[in-house]
Structure formats: C-alpha cells, structure tokens
Amino acid sequence: MLMLVGCATSPNRPSAWEYKIIEGKVFGDEKRLDARLNDFIADGWQIDSPVHFGGNDWGFVLLKRHKK
C-alpha cells in the first residue's frame, strides 16, 4: 500500500500541516488504536481521515496538526 500525505505542506504556506499515520488493534487488549489516538489528540493532533481494514482487527488513522 502506498499513501502520500505531503500535499500542501510547504513551509511558506501559513496553513501548512504535518501529518502522521497511527495504527493499532481496533478490537482486543493489545496496542489499542483508541488509546494511541487519545494520546495524540491530547498532544494537539486532529483526525484527518479515519480508515479501517477489516478482517484482522487492525486499523489506522491519518492525523494532522498545524506545523510548528
């Protein structure tokens, strides 16, 4: 799988974003996606595009925040 998330991130743009992809288990007790997501949201990240691939209980979320 290829994912490009560098669009519109030029440092000269006043609304430049940085992006991060996190992954984890959607169901179960280990490496829970919701726990990781809460930590990143507390650190100023926003959900840009949630995605879940079924079948193996793993998913990922694309996060963004204004560049610092």
CHARMM-style PDB file with segment names, atoms N, HN, CA, C and O in Angstrom:
ATOM      1  N   MET     1       0.843  -1.155   0.000  1.00  0.00      PROA
ATOM      2  CA  MET     1       0.000   0.000   0.000  1.00  0.00      PROA
ATOM      3  C   MET     1       0.899   1.232   0.000  1.00  0.00      PROA
ATOM      4  O   MET     1       1.915   1.274   0.694  1.00  0.00      PROA
ATOM      5  N   LEU     2       0.522   2.206  -0.766  1.00  0.00      PROA
ATOM      6  HN  LEU     2      -0.303   2.172  -1.330  1.00  0.00      PROA
ATOM      7  CA  LEU     2       1.238   3.467  -0.853  1.00  0.00      PROA
ATOM      8  C   LEU     2       0.296   4.581  -0.454  1.00  0.00      PROA
ATOM      9  O   LEU     2      -0.832   4.659  -0.941  1.00  0.00      PROA
ATOM     10  N   MET     3       0.765   5.448   0.436  1.00  0.00      PROA
ATOM     11  HN  MET     3       1.682   5.385   0.831  1.00  0.00      PROA
ATOM     12  CA  MET     3      -0.065   6.571   0.856  1.00  0.00      PROA
ATOM     13  C   MET     3       0.785   7.832   0.830  1.00  0.00      PROA
ATOM     14  O   MET     3       1.836   7.891   1.468  1.00  0.00      PROA
ATOM     15  N   LEU     4       0.339   8.821   0.108  1.00  0.00      PROA
ATOM     16  HN  LEU     4      -0.515   8.773  -0.410  1.00  0.00      PROA
ATOM     17  CA  LEU     4       1.041  10.098   0.013  1.00  0.00      PROA
ATOM     18  C   LEU     4       0.276  11.128   0.827  1.00  0.00      PROA
ATOM     19  O   LEU     4      -0.909  11.362   0.592  1.00  0.00      PROA
ATOM     20  N   VAL     5       0.962  11.743   1.787  1.00  0.00      PROA
ATOM     21  HN  VAL     5       1.925  11.553   1.977  1.00  0.00      PROA
ATOM     22  CA  VAL     5       0.287  12.715   2.640  1.00  0.00      PROA
ATOM     23  C   VAL     5       1.061  14.029   2.725  1.00  0.00      PROA
ATOM     24  O   VAL     5       0.893  14.772   3.692  1.00  0.00      PROA
ATOM     25  N   GLY     6       1.889  14.329   1.753  1.00  0.00      PROA
ATOM     26  HN  GLY     6       2.024  13.726   0.967  1.00  0.00      PROA
ATOM     27  CA  GLY     6       2.700  15.522   1.792  1.00  0.00      PROA
ATOM     28  C   GLY     6       2.099  16.726   1.093  1.00  0.00      PROA
ATOM     29  O   GLY     6       2.767  17.753   0.976  1.00  0.00      PROA
ATOM     30  N   CYS     7       0.888  16.640   0.635  1.00  0.00      PROA
ATOM     31  HN  CYS     7       0.345  15.805   0.731  1.00  0.00      PROA
ATOM     32  CA  CYS     7       0.265  17.734  -0.109  1.00  0.00      PROA
ATOM     33  C   CYS     7       0.069  18.962   0.769  1.00  0.00      PROA
ATOM     34  O   CYS     7      -0.303  18.848   1.936  1.00  0.00      PROA
ATOM     35  N   ALA     8       0.317  20.116   0.212  1.00  0.00      PROA
ATOM     36  HN  ALA     8       0.620  20.209  -0.737  1.00  0.00      PROA
ATOM     37  CA  ALA     8       0.062  21.402   0.879  1.00  0.00      PROA
ATOM     38  C   ALA     8       0.792  21.534   2.207  1.00  0.00      PROA
ATOM     39  O   ALA     8       0.237  22.054   3.175  1.00  0.00      PROA
ATOM     40  N   THR     9       2.035  21.064   2.255  1.00  0.00      PROA
ATOM     41  HN  THR     9       2.486  20.641   1.469  1.00  0.00      PROA
ATOM     42  CA  THR     9       2.792  21.194   3.497  1.00  0.00      PROA
ATOM     43  C   THR     9       4.027  22.071   3.339  1.00  0.00      PROA
ATOM     44  O   THR     9       4.971  21.963   4.121  1.00  0.00      PROA
ATOM     45  N   SER    10       4.023  22.934   2.336  1.00  0.00      PROA
ATOM     46  HN  SER    10       3.255  23.022   1.701  1.00  0.00      PROA
ATOM     47  CA  SER    10       5.149  23.829   2.116  1.00  0.00      PROA
ATOM     48  C   SER    10       5.331  24.736   3.333  1.00  0.00      PROA
ATOM     49  O   SER    10       4.346  25.260   3.852  1.00  0.00      PROA
ATOM     50  N   PRO    11       6.561  24.932   3.798  1.00  0.00      PROA
ATOM     51  CA  PRO    11       6.781  25.794   4.965  1.00  0.00      PROA
ATOM     52  C   PRO    11       6.423  27.255   4.713  1.00  0.00      PROA
ATOM     53  O   PRO    11       6.264  28.019   5.665  1.00  0.00      PROA
ATOM     54  N   ASN    12       6.292  27.661   3.444  1.00  0.00      PROA
ATOM     55  HN  ASN    12       6.421  27.040   2.670  1.00  0.00      PROA
ATOM     56  CA  ASN    12       5.952  29.039   3.123  1.00  0.00      PROA
ATOM     57  C   ASN    12       4.456  29.311   3.207  1.00  0.00      PROA
ATOM     58  O   ASN    12       4.035  30.466   3.154  1.00  0.00      PROA
ATOM     59  N   ARG    13       3.662  28.279   3.335  1.00  0.00      PROA
ATOM     60  HN  ARG    13       4.004  27.340   3.378  1.00  0.00      PROA
ATOM     61  CA  ARG    13       2.210  28.440   3.415  1.00  0.00      PROA
ATOM     62  C   ARG    13       1.810  28.693   4.867  1.00  0.00      PROA
ATOM     63  O   ARG    13       2.296  28.000   5.762  1.00  0.00      PROA
ATOM     64  N   PRO    14       0.941  29.665   5.120  1.00  0.00      PROA
ATOM     65  CA  PRO    14       0.539  29.954   6.501  1.00  0.00      PROA
ATOM     66  C   PRO    14      -0.294  28.838   7.123  1.00  0.00      PROA
ATOM     67  O   PRO    14      -0.368  28.737   8.347  1.00  0.00      PROA
ATOM     68  N   SER    15      -0.918  28.004   6.303  1.00  0.00      PROA
ATOM     69  HN  SER    15      -0.858  28.086   5.308  1.00  0.00      PROA
ATOM     70  CA  SER    15      -1.740  26.933   6.849  1.00  0.00      PROA
ATOM     71  C   SER    15      -1.096  25.569   6.617  1.00  0.00      PROA
ATOM     72  O   SER    15      -1.792  24.590   6.351  1.00  0.00      PROA
ATOM     73  N   ALA    16       0.226  25.503   6.718  1.00  0.00      PROA
ATOM     74  HN  ALA    16       0.792  26.299   6.934  1.00  0.00      PROA
ATOM     75  CA  ALA    16       0.938  24.246   6.488  1.00  0.00      PROA
ATOM     76  C   ALA    16       0.619  23.247   7.591  1.00  0.00      PROA
ATOM     77  O   ALA    16       0.523  23.606   8.764  1.00  0.00      PROA
ATOM     78  N   TRP    17       0.457  22.001   7.201  1.00  0.00      PROA
ATOM     79  HN  TRP    17       0.535  21.709   6.248  1.00  0.00      PROA
ATOM     80  CA  TRP    17       0.123  20.919   8.123  1.00  0.00      PROA
ATOM     81  C   TRP    17       1.253  19.896   8.160  1.00  0.00      PROA
ATOM     82  O   TRP    17       2.003  19.752   7.194  1.00  0.00      PROA
ATOM     83  N   GLU    18       1.368  19.201   9.262  1.00  0.00      PROA
ATOM     84  HN  GLU    18       0.759  19.318  10.047  1.00  0.00      PROA
ATOM     85  CA  GLU    18       2.184  18.000   9.304  1.00  0.00      PROA
ATOM     86  C   GLU    18       1.239  16.831   9.535  1.00  0.00      PROA
ATOM     87  O   GLU    18       0.201  16.977  10.181  1.00  0.00      PROA
ATOM     88  N   TYR    19       1.603  15.684   9.006  1.00  0.00      PROA
ATOM     89  HN  TYR    19       2.446  15.566   8.482  1.00  0.00      PROA
ATOM     90  CA  TYR    19       0.729  14.517   9.038  1.00  0.00      PROA
ATOM     91  C   TYR    19       1.407  13.350   9.730  1.00  0.00      PROA
ATOM     92  O   TYR    19       2.633  13.237   9.730  1.00  0.00      PROA
ATOM     93  N   LYS    20       0.600  12.491  10.314  1.00  0.00      PROA
ATOM     94  HN  LYS    20      -0.396  12.584  10.314  1.00  0.00      PROA
ATOM     95  CA  LYS    20       1.098  11.300  10.989  1.00  0.00      PROA
ATOM     96  C   LYS    20       0.072  10.199  10.794  1.00  0.00      PROA
ATOM     97  O   LYS    20      -1.132  10.453  10.832  1.00  0.00      PROA
ATOM     98  N   ILE    21       0.538   8.984  10.586  1.00  0.00      PROA
ATOM     99  HN  ILE    21       1.516   8.777  10.555  1.00  0.00      PROA
ATOM    100  CA  ILE    21      -0.338   7.821  10.492  1.00  0.00      PROA
ATOM    101  C   ILE    21      -0.085   6.949  11.711  1.00  0.00      PROA
ATOM    102  O   ILE    21       1.054   6.569  11.984  1.00  0.00      PROA
ATOM    103  N   ILE    22      -1.144   6.632  12.441  1.00  0.00      PROA
ATOM    104  HN  ILE    22      -2.069   6.941  12.219  1.00  0.00      PROA
ATOM    105  CA  ILE    22      -1.012   5.708  13.560  1.00  0.00      PROA
ATOM    106  C   ILE    22      -1.845   4.470  13.264  1.00  0.00      PROA
ATOM    107  O   ILE    22      -2.855   4.533  12.563  1.00  0.00      PROA
ATOM    108  N   GLU    23      -1.403   3.350  13.810  1.00  0.00      PROA
ATOM    109  HN  GLU    23      -0.582   3.299  14.379  1.00  0.00      PROA
ATOM    110  CA  GLU    23      -2.121   2.110  13.596  1.00  0.00      PROA
ATOM    111  C   GLU    23      -2.237   1.362  14.918  1.00  0.00      PROA
ATOM    112  O   GLU    23      -1.490   1.621  15.862  1.00  0.00      PROA
ATOM    113  N   GLY    24      -3.170   0.447  14.969  1.00  0.00      PROA
ATOM    114  HN  GLY    24      -3.777   0.237  14.203  1.00  0.00      PROA
ATOM    115  CA  GLY    24      -3.340  -0.366  16.162  1.00  0.00      PROA
ATOM    116  C   GLY    24      -4.535  -1.272  16.027  1.00  0.00      PROA
ATOM    117  O   GLY    24      -5.249  -1.244  15.024  1.00  0.00      PROA
ATOM    118  N   LYS    25      -4.747  -2.082  17.054  1.00  0.00      PROA
ATOM    119  HN  LYS    25      -4.167  -2.105  17.869  1.00  0.00      PROA
ATOM    120  CA  LYS    25      -5.869  -3.011  17.063  1.00  0.00      PROA
ATOM    121  C   LYS    25      -7.158  -2.260  17.350  1.00  0.00      PROA
ATOM    122  O   LYS    25      -7.200  -1.387  18.217  1.00  0.00      PROA
ATOM    123  N   VAL    26      -8.195  -2.602  16.627  1.00  0.00      PROA
ATOM    124  HN  VAL    26      -8.161  -3.311  15.923  1.00  0.00      PROA
ATOM    125  CA  VAL    26      -9.499  -1.997  16.846  1.00  0.00      PROA
ATOM    126  C   VAL    26     -10.246  -2.769  17.928  1.00  0.00      PROA
ATOM    127  O   VAL    26     -11.014  -2.191  18.698  1.00  0.00      PROA
ATOM    128  N   PHE    27     -10.018  -4.068  17.980  1.00  0.00      PROA
ATOM    129  HN  PHE    27      -9.395  -4.538  17.355  1.00  0.00      PROA
ATOM    130  CA  PHE    27     -10.618  -4.935  18.996  1.00  0.00      PROA
ATOM    131  C   PHE    27      -9.496  -5.664  19.721  1.00  0.00      PROA
ATOM    132  O   PHE    27      -8.437  -5.895  19.139  1.00  0.00      PROA
ATOM    133  N   GLY    28      -9.710  -6.029  20.978  1.00  0.00      PROA
ATOM    134  HN  GLY    28     -10.571  -5.842  21.451  1.00  0.00      PROA
ATOM    135  CA  GLY    28      -8.698  -6.755  21.736  1.00  0.00      PROA
ATOM    136  C   GLY    28      -8.072  -5.872  22.792  1.00  0.00      PROA
ATOM    137  O   GLY    28      -8.514  -4.748  23.032  1.00  0.00      PROA
ATOM    138  N   ASP    29      -7.033  -6.400  23.420  1.00  0.00      PROA
ATOM    139  HN  ASP    29      -6.674  -7.313  23.226  1.00  0.00      PROA
ATOM    140  CA  ASP    29      -6.422  -5.707  24.552  1.00  0.00      PROA
ATOM    141  C   ASP    29      -5.054  -5.105  24.244  1.00  0.00      PROA
ATOM    142  O   ASP    29      -4.613  -4.199  24.951  1.00  0.00      PROA
ATOM    143  N   GLU    30      -4.379  -5.583  23.212  1.00  0.00      PROA
ATOM    144  HN  GLU    30      -4.737  -6.319  22.638  1.00  0.00      PROA
ATOM    145  CA  GLU    30      -3.026  -5.109  22.925  1.00  0.00      PROA
ATOM    146  C   GLU    30      -3.017  -3.994  21.898  1.00  0.00      PROA
ATOM    147  O   GLU    30      -3.807  -3.992  20.954  1.00  0.00      PROA
ATOM    148  N   LYS    31      -2.113  -3.049  22.093  1.00  0.00      PROA
ATOM    149  HN  LYS    31      -1.471  -3.051  22.860  1.00  0.00      PROA
ATOM    150  CA  LYS    31      -1.862  -1.979  21.104  1.00  0.00      PROA
ATOM    151  C   LYS    31      -3.154  -1.377  20.577  1.00  0.00      PROA
ATOM    152  O   LYS    31      -3.362  -1.309  19.366  1.00  0.00      PROA
ATOM    153  N   ARG    32      -4.018  -0.942  21.476  1.00  0.00      PROA
ATOM    154  HN  ARG    32      -3.849  -0.997  22.460  1.00  0.00      PROA
ATOM    155  CA  ARG    32      -5.330  -0.420  21.098  1.00  0.00      PROA
ATOM    156  C   ARG    32      -5.196   0.896  20.353  1.00  0.00      PROA
ATOM    157  O   ARG    32      -4.490   1.804  20.792  1.00  0.00      PROA
ATOM    158  N   LEU    33      -5.877   0.989  19.225  1.00  0.00      PROA
ATOM    159  HN  LEU    33      -6.450   0.251  18.868  1.00  0.00      PROA
ATOM    160  CA  LEU    33      -5.857   2.200  18.406  1.00  0.00      PROA
ATOM    161  C   LEU    33      -6.495   3.365  19.152  1.00  0.00      PROA
ATOM    162  O   LEU    33      -6.000   4.489  19.066  1.00  0.00      PROA
ATOM    163  N   ASP    34      -7.577   3.124  19.880  1.00  0.00      PROA
ATOM    164  HN  ASP    34      -7.978   2.211  19.950  1.00  0.00      PROA
ATOM    165  CA  ASP    34      -8.249   4.224  20.574  1.00  0.00      PROA
ATOM    166  C   ASP    34      -7.374   4.838  21.664  1.00  0.00      PROA
ATOM    167  O   ASP    34      -7.407   6.053  21.858  1.00  0.00      PROA
ATOM    168  N   ALA    35      -6.599   4.033  22.373  1.00  0.00      PROA
ATOM    169  HN  ALA    35      -6.572   3.046  22.215  1.00  0.00      PROA
ATOM    170  CA  ALA    35      -5.707   4.564  23.407  1.00  0.00      PROA
ATOM    171  C   ALA    35      -4.606   5.414  22.782  1.00  0.00      PROA
ATOM    172  O   ALA    35      -4.286   6.488  23.291  1.00  0.00      PROA
ATOM    173  N   ARG    36      -4.027   4.939  21.685  1.00  0.00      PROA
ATOM    174  HN  ARG    36      -4.286   4.067  21.272  1.00  0.00      PROA
ATOM    175  CA  ARG    36      -2.988   5.717  21.000  1.00  0.00      PROA
ATOM    176  C   ARG    36      -3.570   7.017  20.445  1.00  0.00      PROA
ATOM    177  O   ARG    36      -2.942   8.072  20.525  1.00  0.00      PROA
ATOM    178  N   LEU    37      -4.775   6.929  19.883  1.00  0.00      PROA
ATOM    179  HN  LEU    37      -5.286   6.072  19.818  1.00  0.00      PROA
ATOM    180  CA  LEU    37      -5.436   8.095  19.308  1.00  0.00      PROA
ATOM    181  C   LEU    37      -5.681   9.160  20.368  1.00  0.00      PROA
ATOM    182  O   LEU    37      -5.447  10.342  20.117  1.00  0.00      PROA
ATOM    183  N   ASN    38      -6.142   8.767  21.536  1.00  0.00      PROA
ATOM    184  HN  ASN    38      -6.332   7.806  21.740  1.00  0.00      PROA
ATOM    185  CA  ASN    38      -6.375   9.723  22.627  1.00  0.00      PROA
ATOM    186  C   ASN    38      -5.096  10.450  23.018  1.00  0.00      PROA
ATOM    187  O   ASN    38      -5.131  11.647  23.303  1.00  0.00      PROA
ATOM    188  N   ASP    39      -3.968   9.747  23.038  1.00  0.00      PROA
ATOM    189  HN  ASP    39      -3.940   8.775  22.808  1.00  0.00      PROA
ATOM    190  CA  ASP    39      -2.691  10.382  23.377  1.00  0.00      PROA
ATOM    191  C   ASP    39      -2.311  11.448  22.350  1.00  0.00      PROA
ATOM    192  O   ASP    39      -1.858  12.533  22.718  1.00  0.00      PROA
ATOM    193  N   PHE    40      -2.495  11.143  21.071  1.00  0.00      PROA
ATOM    194  HN  PHE    40      -2.863  10.262  20.772  1.00  0.00      PROA
ATOM    195  CA  PHE    40      -2.143  12.108  20.026  1.00  0.00      PROA
ATOM    196  C   PHE    40      -3.101  13.305  20.013  1.00  0.00      PROA
ATOM    197  O   PHE    40      -2.671  14.436  19.785  1.00  0.00      PROA
ATOM    198  N   ILE    41      -4.368  13.069  20.251  1.00  0.00      PROA
ATOM    199  HN  ILE    41      -4.717  12.150  20.436  1.00  0.00      PROA
ATOM    200  CA  ILE    41      -5.328  14.178  20.302  1.00  0.00      PROA
ATOM    201  C   ILE    41      -5.000  15.109  21.467  1.00  0.00      PROA
ATOM    202  O   ILE    41      -5.110  16.328  21.335  1.00  0.00      PROA
ATOM    203  N   ALA    42      -4.601  14.550  22.592  1.00  0.00      PROA
ATOM    204  HN  ALA    42      -4.512  13.560  22.699  1.00  0.00      PROA
ATOM    205  CA  ALA    42      -4.195  15.371  23.738  1.00  0.00      PROA
ATOM    206  C   ALA    42      -2.961  16.212  23.417  1.00  0.00      PROA
ATOM    207  O   ALA    42      -2.730  17.245  24.045  1.00  0.00      PROA
ATOM    208  N   ASP    43      -2.170  15.770  22.442  1.00  0.00      PROA
ATOM    209  HN  ASP    43      -2.357  14.931  21.931  1.00  0.00      PROA
ATOM    210  CA  ASP    43      -0.960  16.487  22.037  1.00  0.00      PROA
ATOM    211  C   ASP    43      -1.212  17.456  20.884  1.00  0.00      PROA
ATOM    212  O   ASP    43      -0.265  18.006  20.322  1.00  0.00      PROA
ATOM    213  N   GLY    44      -2.491  17.673  20.525  1.00  0.00      PROA
ATOM    214  HN  GLY    44      -3.260  17.226  20.982  1.00  0.00      PROA
ATOM    215  CA  GLY    44      -2.816  18.687  19.518  1.00  0.00      PROA
ATOM    216  C   GLY    44      -3.098  18.171  18.119  1.00  0.00      PROA
ATOM    217  O   GLY    44      -3.316  18.973  17.211  1.00  0.00      PROA
ATOM    218  N   TRP    45      -3.102  16.868  17.913  1.00  0.00      PROA
ATOM    219  HN  TRP    45      -2.925  16.217  18.651  1.00  0.00      PROA
ATOM    220  CA  TRP    45      -3.390  16.301  16.600  1.00  0.00      PROA
ATOM    221  C   TRP    45      -4.890  16.228  16.374  1.00  0.00      PROA
ATOM    222  O   TRP    45      -5.664  16.106  17.323  1.00  0.00      PROA
ATOM    223  N   GLN    46      -5.300  16.302  15.099  1.00  0.00      PROA
ATOM    224  HN  GLN    46      -4.671  16.401  14.328  1.00  0.00      PROA
ATOM    225  CA  GLN    46      -6.701  16.183  14.704  1.00  0.00      PROA
ATOM    226  C   GLN    46      -6.843  15.004  13.747  1.00  0.00      PROA
ATOM    227  O   GLN    46      -5.913  14.681  13.009  1.00  0.00      PROA
ATOM    228  N   ILE    47      -8.012  14.364  13.765  1.00  0.00      PROA
ATOM    229  HN  ILE    47      -8.768  14.627  14.365  1.00  0.00      PROA
ATOM    230  CA  ILE    47      -8.261  13.280  12.819  1.00  0.00      PROA
ATOM    231  C   ILE    47      -8.532  13.893  11.450  1.00  0.00      PROA
ATOM    232  O   ILE    47      -9.411  14.741  11.299  1.00  0.00      PROA
ATOM    233  N   ASP    48      -7.766  13.455  10.462  1.00  0.00      PROA
ATOM    234  HN  ASP    48      -7.052  12.766  10.585  1.00  0.00      PROA
ATOM    235  CA  ASP    48      -7.968  13.924   9.097  1.00  0.00      PROA
ATOM    236  C   ASP    48      -8.759  12.906   8.293  1.00  0.00      PROA
ATOM    237  O   ASP    48      -9.664  13.275   7.544  1.00  0.00      PROA
ATOM    238  N   SER    49      -8.430  11.642   8.437  1.00  0.00      PROA
ATOM    239  HN  SER    49      -7.695  11.342   9.045  1.00  0.00      PROA
ATOM    240  CA  SER    49      -9.116  10.618   7.667  1.00  0.00      PROA
ATOM    241  C   SER    49      -9.029   9.271   8.387  1.00  0.00      PROA
ATOM    242  O   SER    49      -7.980   8.628   8.362  1.00  0.00      PROA
ATOM    243  N   PRO    50     -10.104   8.842   9.018  1.00  0.00      PROA
ATOM    244  CA  PRO    50     -10.071   7.522   9.665  1.00  0.00      PROA
ATOM    245  C   PRO    50     -10.299   6.418   8.634  1.00  0.00      PROA
ATOM    246  O   PRO    50     -11.145   6.545   7.749  1.00  0.00      PROA
ATOM    247  N   VAL    51      -9.543   5.350   8.760  1.00  0.00      PROA
ATOM    248  HN  VAL    51      -8.856   5.248   9.479  1.00  0.00      PROA
ATOM    249  CA  VAL    51      -9.671   4.221   7.851  1.00  0.00      PROA
ATOM    250  C   VAL    51      -9.515   2.943   8.665  1.00  0.00      PROA
ATOM    251  O   VAL    51      -8.702   2.890   9.588  1.00  0.00      PROA
ATOM    252  N   HSD    52     -10.277   1.932   8.334  1.00  0.00      PROA
ATOM    253  HN  HSD    52     -10.937   1.976   7.584  1.00  0.00      PROA
ATOM    254  CA  HSD    52     -10.130   0.640   8.996  1.00  0.00      PROA
ATOM    255  C   HSD    52     -10.180  -0.454   7.947  1.00  0.00      PROA
ATOM    256  O   HSD    52     -11.091  -0.482   7.120  1.00  0.00      PROA
ATOM    257  N   PHE    53      -9.215  -1.348   7.972  1.00  0.00      PROA
ATOM    258  HN  PHE    53      -8.475  -1.325   8.644  1.00  0.00      PROA
ATOM    259  CA  PHE    53      -9.223  -2.511   7.098  1.00  0.00      PROA
ATOM    260  C   PHE    53      -9.697  -3.695   7.912  1.00  0.00      PROA
ATOM    261  O   PHE    53      -9.026  -4.102   8.860  1.00  0.00      PROA
ATOM    262  N   GLY    54     -10.828  -4.247   7.563  1.00  0.00      PROA
ATOM    263  HN  GLY    54     -11.373  -3.917   6.792  1.00  0.00      PROA
ATOM    264  CA  GLY    54     -11.412  -5.350   8.312  1.00  0.00      PROA
ATOM    265  C   GLY    54     -10.699  -6.663   8.080  1.00  0.00      PROA
ATOM    266  O   GLY    54      -9.819  -6.780   7.228  1.00  0.00      PROA
ATOM    267  N   GLY    55     -11.103  -7.640   8.857  1.00  0.00      PROA
ATOM    268  HN  GLY    55     -11.819  -7.545   9.550  1.00  0.00      PROA
ATOM    269  CA  GLY    55     -10.563  -8.974   8.689  1.00  0.00      PROA
ATOM    270  C   GLY    55      -9.547  -9.357   9.729  1.00  0.00      PROA
ATOM    271  O   GLY    55      -9.562 -10.491  10.208  1.00  0.00      PROA
ATOM    272  N   ASN    56      -8.670  -8.462  10.094  1.00  0.00      PROA
ATOM    273  HN  ASN    56      -8.657  -7.541   9.705  1.00  0.00      PROA
ATOM    274  CA  ASN    56      -7.656  -8.810  11.082  1.00  0.00      PROA
ATOM    275  C   ASN    56      -7.668  -7.875  12.290  1.00  0.00      PROA
ATOM    276  O   ASN    56      -6.722  -7.882  13.077  1.00  0.00      PROA
ATOM    277  N   ASP    57      -8.696  -7.089  12.448  1.00  0.00      PROA
ATOM    278  HN  ASP    57      -9.464  -7.083  11.808  1.00  0.00      PROA
ATOM    279  CA  ASP    57      -8.896  -6.207  13.601  1.00  0.00      PROA
ATOM    280  C   ASP    57      -7.898  -5.056  13.693  1.00  0.00      PROA
ATOM    281  O   ASP    57      -7.843  -4.385  14.725  1.00  0.00      PROA
ATOM    282  N   TRP    58      -7.116  -4.807  12.659  1.00  0.00      PROA
ATOM    283  HN  TRP    58      -7.161  -5.352  11.821  1.00  0.00      PROA
ATOM    284  CA  TRP    58      -6.176  -3.695  12.660  1.00  0.00      PROA
ATOM    285  C   TRP    58      -6.742  -2.546  11.840  1.00  0.00      PROA
ATOM    286  O   TRP    58      -7.431  -2.760  10.842  1.00  0.00      PROA
ATOM    287  N   GLY    59      -6.449  -1.346  12.262  1.00  0.00      PROA
ATOM    288  HN  GLY    59      -5.889  -1.172  13.072  1.00  0.00      PROA
ATOM    289  CA  GLY    59      -6.863  -0.174  11.525  1.00  0.00      PROA
ATOM    290  C   GLY    59      -5.806   0.902  11.627  1.00  0.00      PROA
ATOM    291  O   GLY    59      -4.835   0.767  12.372  1.00  0.00      PROA
ATOM    292  N   PHE    60      -5.998   1.967  10.878  1.00  0.00      PROA
ATOM    293  HN  PHE    60      -6.786   2.077  10.273  1.00  0.00      PROA
ATOM    294  CA  PHE    60      -5.103   3.111  11.013  1.00  0.00      PROA
ATOM    295  C   PHE    60      -5.893   4.387  10.832  1.00  0.00      PROA
ATOM    296  O   PHE    60      -6.988   4.387  10.270  1.00  0.00      PROA
ATOM    297  N   VAL    61      -5.314   5.486  11.323  1.00  0.00      PROA
ATOM    298  HN  VAL    61      -4.424   5.486  11.779  1.00  0.00      PROA
ATOM    299  CA  VAL    61      -5.935   6.810  11.268  1.00  0.00      PROA
ATOM    300  C   VAL    61      -4.888   7.791  10.771  1.00  0.00      PROA
ATOM    301  O   VAL    61      -3.738   7.760  11.210  1.00  0.00      PROA
ATOM    302  N   LEU    62      -5.285   8.656   9.862  1.00  0.00      PROA
ATOM    303  HN  LEU    62      -6.219   8.682   9.506  1.00  0.00      PROA
ATOM    304  CA  LEU    62      -4.430   9.739   9.388  1.00  0.00      PROA
ATOM    305  C   LEU    62      -4.723  10.967  10.246  1.00  0.00      PROA
ATOM    306  O   LEU    62      -5.862  11.431  10.315  1.00  0.00      PROA
ATOM    307  N   LEU    63      -3.684  11.487  10.899  1.00  0.00      PROA
ATOM    308  HN  LEU    63      -2.760  11.110  10.843  1.00  0.00      PROA
ATOM    309  CA  LEU    63      -3.811  12.658  11.777  1.00  0.00      PROA
ATOM    310  C   LEU    63      -3.106  13.846  11.152  1.00  0.00      PROA
ATOM    311  O   LEU    63      -2.204  13.677  10.332  1.00  0.00      PROA
ATOM    312  N   LYS    64      -3.513  15.048  11.535  1.00  0.00      PROA
ATOM    313  HN  LYS    64      -4.246  15.185  12.201  1.00  0.00      PROA
ATOM    314  CA  LYS    64      -2.831  16.263  11.073  1.00  0.00      PROA
ATOM    315  C   LYS    64      -2.819  17.281  12.199  1.00  0.00      PROA
ATOM    316  O   LYS    64      -3.649  17.241  13.107  1.00  0.00      PROA
ATOM    317  N   ARG    65      -1.856  18.199  12.122  1.00  0.00      PROA
ATOM    318  HN  ARG    65      -1.181  18.232  11.384  1.00  0.00      PROA
ATOM    319  CA  ARG    65      -1.816  19.364  13.009  1.00  0.00      PROA
ATOM    320  C   ARG    65      -1.024  20.451  12.303  1.00  0.00      PROA
ATOM    321  O   ARG    65      -0.234  20.173  11.400  1.00  0.00      PROA
ATOM    322  N   HSD    66      -1.241  21.688  12.722  1.00  0.00      PROA
ATOM    323  HN  HSD    66      -1.883  21.913  13.456  1.00  0.00      PROA
ATOM    324  CA  HSD    66      -0.510  22.800  12.126  1.00  0.00      PROA
ATOM    325  C   HSD    66       0.980  22.627  12.410  1.00  0.00      PROA
ATOM    326  O   HSD    66       1.378  22.259  13.515  1.00  0.00      PROA
ATOM    327  N   LYS    67       1.801  22.902  11.384  1.00  0.00      PROA
ATOM    328  HN  LYS    67       1.478  23.201  10.486  1.00  0.00      PROA
ATOM    329  CA  LYS    67       3.235  22.805  11.566  1.00  0.00      PROA
ATOM    330  C   LYS    67       3.691  23.801  12.612  1.00  0.00      PROA
ATOM    331  O   LYS    67       3.189  24.922  12.692  1.00  0.00      PROA
ATOM    332  N   LYS    68       4.641  23.374  13.400  1.00  0.00      PROA
ATOM    333  HN  LYS    68       5.049  22.463  13.334  1.00  0.00      PROA
ATOM    334  CA  LYS    68       5.189  24.255  14.445  1.00  0.00      PROA
ATOM    335  C   LYS    68       6.461  24.897  13.973  1.00  0.00      PROA
ATOM    336  OT1 LYS    68       7.072  25.672  14.709  1.00  0.00      PROA
TER     337      LYS     68
END
